[in-house]
């Protein structure tokens, strides 16, 4: 049950980043990823720092990689 909840929380947040430039999308994606990692860590009962940092890194990478071409 926990894994389904984690997936439901993580997917929409991983796929969204705001901004039009590479930097804006990296920053907003990192913030969204950090929040998602924090939520997943709290639900799973893990220490909170590592999931938040991992989420920030993944979110920033996804945000930067999905910058629309102009």
N, C-alpha and C positions, 0 to 999 in steps of 0.2 A: 504494500500500500504506500509506503514512504517513497519508493522509487517512482511510482506514477505521479505522486504529488510533486516531487522534485522536477520531473520532466515537464509537467504542466506549468510550473513556475518558470523554468529556465528557457523554454523554447521561444515564447514571445519576446522575452527580454533580450535574448541573444540575436534575434533577427531585426532589432530596431536600433537605429542610431540617428541622431538628428544632426543637421548641418549640411552644408554644401561643399565645404573644402575638406581636404584630407585631414588637416589638423582638428577641425571642429568635430568631424566624425570619429576620429581617434579618441578625443577627450570625452565626448558623450558616450561612445561605446564603452570606454573604460569605466566610466561612472556607472553605467547600467550593469556592466559585467561585475563590478565590485559589489553592487547591491545584490545581484543574483547569487554570487558566491557566498556572500554573507548569509543570505536566506537559506541556501542549501546547507551550509555548515551548521546553522542553528537548528534546522529541522533534523539533520542527521546526528546532532549531538557532538560534532567535532569542535576542536578549538577554532576560533573564528578568523584568525589572521591569515592563515594559509589559503583557505578557500576564497577570501576576499581578494587577496593578491593575485591568485590564479585567475579568478573571474575578471579582474581588471585587465590583466595582460591579454587574455583571450578576447574580451570585449573590445579593447583598443585595436587589436589586430584585425578583428572582423570589421569594425567600423572603418578603419583605414582602407582595408582591402575592398570594401564595397562602395567606395566613393564613386558617384556617377561621373562618367566621362563627359566633358563639356565640349 
